[in-house]
């Protein structure tokens, strides 16, 4: 029996019994469970919300908030990998993750994820404020339960609704600084929310076979490539002007406005190329997926620069 098939048979919800062999995991495996690349994006967007908030925040409080947000994002990643171990084992892109490979037992991953979630929410609530802690708790719940356990396996719109989980960090950062919410973090939420479908559907277009093998009803698998291309274009048509909203609403300056306009134009051009591509999705969708990461980074990085790091600069 291979380690992959063994990982499928010992997934978290069915392997809480005694007699399980000791874990083979090392520190790197537990770090991998936390999805560090996703976690870094979460921290970066949360930092933007924290930094542009009107209230100045003590550096130690700001660091504590970001640490808790990072740990909370890691907790969500762990719980996602625990629940999705069977799917991960069937996909080439994810088959070497720690649980499918049998290096981390599912029950250990579950305990690790719950511990991280409880720690991050409790510390954020005690040392920063309750509003930020409540938002973080809801984000973890949304990603682990609403998206992972429900939407991902049940609807081709999984990434649209589930993408809200990845859009909350700027709101958590803002709330950490101010103890409240306002229009600015909501705009940042909407930018990430409308960015998510083109980003992940571009990936799904050249990973269709992988998702089909795993039984995940991603849009290209269920509705076909043409439907996915149309949806990518439609969401990008909303995203490009939405990216200009911080400048148009007055909480970002000219540098941000020019950057958002140029990056939005490139994003839209790439989405049009994906829409026009009628052969099996390949270069165009890969290009869009790669640039979409740069697009989001540029918008948030330039917003930080444009605002002089806001309340974090005293």
N, C-alpha and C positions, 0 to 999 in steps of 0.2 A: 504493500500500500504506500502510495506517495505521500509526502508531507502535505501537498495541496489537498488531496482527497481526504486526508486525515483531518485537515483544518476544517473542511466542510462538515465532516461528521461531528466535530466537537464544538460547533458554534455555541455562543453564549447562552441562548435561551434553552439549551437542551443538555448542558454539560455541567451541571452544578453538583453531580454526584461525587462520592468519594472514589479513591483509587486512581486519580489522575496523576500522571508522572510529573516530577518537578519541572518547573519552567526552565527553558533554555535561554530565556531573554537576558539581554544585557541592557545597559543604559540607552544605547542607541536605538534599541527596539521600542522602548517606552517613549523616547523622543519622536520616533517615526509615527507612533500611534497618535501623537498630538497634532499631526499634519503641520510641521513647522513653516512650510511655505505659505499655507493658508493663514496660519497664525500671524506671520509677519505682515501680511496685507491687512488683517484685522487691526493689528496694533497701529499700523501706519494711518489708516483711515480714522481710528479712534483718536490718535494724536492730533490729527487735523481738527476734529471736532473740539477737542480739549483746548487746543492752542488758539483757535479763532474766537472762542467764547469771550464775551465782554468782561467777565470777572477774572482778575488775576488770581492765580492759584500758587500756593507754596510748592516749590520744587519737589519736596518729599511727598506731599499729597498727590501731586501729579504723577510721580513715579509709582506710588502705590496703586493709583487708579489704573495706570497702564499695565502694571504687573498683574493685577487682578483680571483685567480684560484679556490679557494674553493667556493666563491660566484658564479662564473661562472658555476661551476659544479652543484651547487645547483639550479641555474636558469634552466639548461638543465633538471634536474630531475623534477622540477615543471612543465615545459612545456610538458615533457613526460607524467606525470600523468594527466595533463589537457586533452591532446589529447586522451589518452588511458583510460579515465574513463569508457567507455562502456565495454572494454575488462577486465579491472580490476574488474568490478562488477560481471563478470561471472567466475572468477578464485578464487578458494579457497585460494590460496596463497596471493591474493591481494585484496580480497573483502572488507577488513576492512580498506583500505586506506581512507584518509579523504574525498575525493570527492565521491567515491561510497557510503560511509556511510552518505553522506549529511551534513557533518560538515563544509566543505568548498564549497562555490558555485563555479562552473566552471569559471565564469567571474572574480571572485576574484583571483583564482589561476592563470588565464591567466595574469591579471594585475601584480600580484606578480612576476611571472616568467619574464615578459618583463622588469620590473623595476630592478630586480636583474641582468639580462643580460646586460642592458644598463649601470648600475652602475659599474659592474665589468670590462667591456671592457673600458669604459671611464677612470676610475681611473688607470687601468693598463697602458693605453696609455699615460696619462698625467704624472704619477709619476714614471713609470719604462721605458718602451720604446714601440714604435709603432709596432715593429715586434712581440713582445710577445702578444700585444693586438690584432693584426690581427689574430694570430693563435688561441687565445682564442675565438674570435668572430666566426671564421670558425668552431671551435670545437662545440660551442653551436648550430650553424646553422646545422651542420652535424648531430648531435644527435637528435635535435628537428624536423628537416624537412626531411633530407635524410633518416635517420633510422626510426624515430618514425612515421612520416606521410606517408612515401612511402614504404620503404623496409620491415618493420616489418609485414605489412599486405599483401604483394604482392609476396614474394619469400621465399623459404626454405633456401636460402643463406643470409637471412636477417642479421643474427648475424655475418657472415663472413665480409661482406662489412661494416655493421654498427659498427662492433667492432673497426674500425679505430678511431671512436670518443673517445673511452676509451684509445687509444694508444697515443694520442697527448700530454698528460700532461708532460712527460719528455722533449719533444721538447719545450713546452712553458716555462718550468723552465729553460732550457738551454738558450733559447732566452732572457729570463728576465735578465740573468747574462751577456750575451755576446752581445746581439743585433743582433745575427746571428744564423745560424745553421751549423752543420758539421756532420761527419759520426757517431760520438758517440751517439747523441740523436736519430739518425735514426735507429741505432741498437736496442736501447731501445724501440723505437716505434715498430719495427718488432717483438721483443720478446713478447710484449703485444698483438700485432695483431694476432700472431699465437697461443698464449695461449688462446685467447677468445673463439674460436669454441669448443675445447675440454672441456673447463670449462662450457659453457652454454649448449652444447649438452648433457653433462653428467647429468645436471639438467633436461633437457627436457626429457631424457629417463625415469626418474621415475616421471615425471610430464606430461606425454603425454596426459592423459585424461583431465587434466586441460587446456592445450593449445588447444586441440581439441574442448573442450566445448566453449572456447572463440573465436574459428575461427582463431587462429594465425597459419600460415603455417610453424611451426617449422619442421626441417628436419625429426624427427621421426614420426610426424603426416602425412606428405606428402609422404615421401619415405619409411617409415617403420624403425623399430629398427635396422635391419641389416645394412641398408645404413648408419645410424647414427653411428653405431659402427665402420664401416670401415673408415668413415671420421674422427672420433675421433682418430683412430690409425694413419692415414696418417698425420694429422696435428701434432700429438705428435712426429712422426718420424722426422718432420722438426723442431719442437720446441726444442727437447732435444739437438741436436748439436748447434742450433742457440743460445741457452742459454750460450754456451761456448764462443761465439764470442767476448765478451768484454775482456776475458783473452787472446784469440788467437790473437786479434788485438792490444794488449798491453795497453789498458786503464783500466785493472783490473789485480790484482796480483794473486798469488798462492791460497790464501784463497778463493777468489771468484771462481777460476777455479775448486778447489776440491768440493766446495759446489754445483756449477752448475752441475758438472758431477754426483755427488751422487743424487741430487734432480732430475735431468733429467732421471737418471736410474729408480728411483722410479716412476716417472711420466709415463715413458714408460711401466714399468711393470704393473701398474694399467690400462693403456690403452689397453694392451694386454689382461688383465683379462676381461675388458669390451667387447672387440672384441670376445672373446671366449665364453662369456655368451650367451646361447641360450634360456634360460627361460626368462620370463618377467624381464626386467632390474630392478635390485633392489640393492643388496649390492655392487656390483662392481661399478656401476655408482655413487652411493652415496659416496663410498670411493674415487673415482677419483675426484668428485666435491669438496669434503672436502680438499683433499690434494692439489688440484690445487690452492686454495687460499693460502695455506702455501708455495707452490712452488714459486709463484710470490713474496710473502713477503720476503722469504729467499734470493732470487736473488737480490732484490733491497736493502734489509737491509745489506747484506754482501758486496755489491758493495759500499755502503756508508762507512761501516767500513773499507773496504780494501783501499779506497781512502782517509781515514782520514777526511771525509766530505769535501774534496777538497777545493774549493775557499772560503768556509764558515769558515774555520779555518785560522785565521791570525797569 
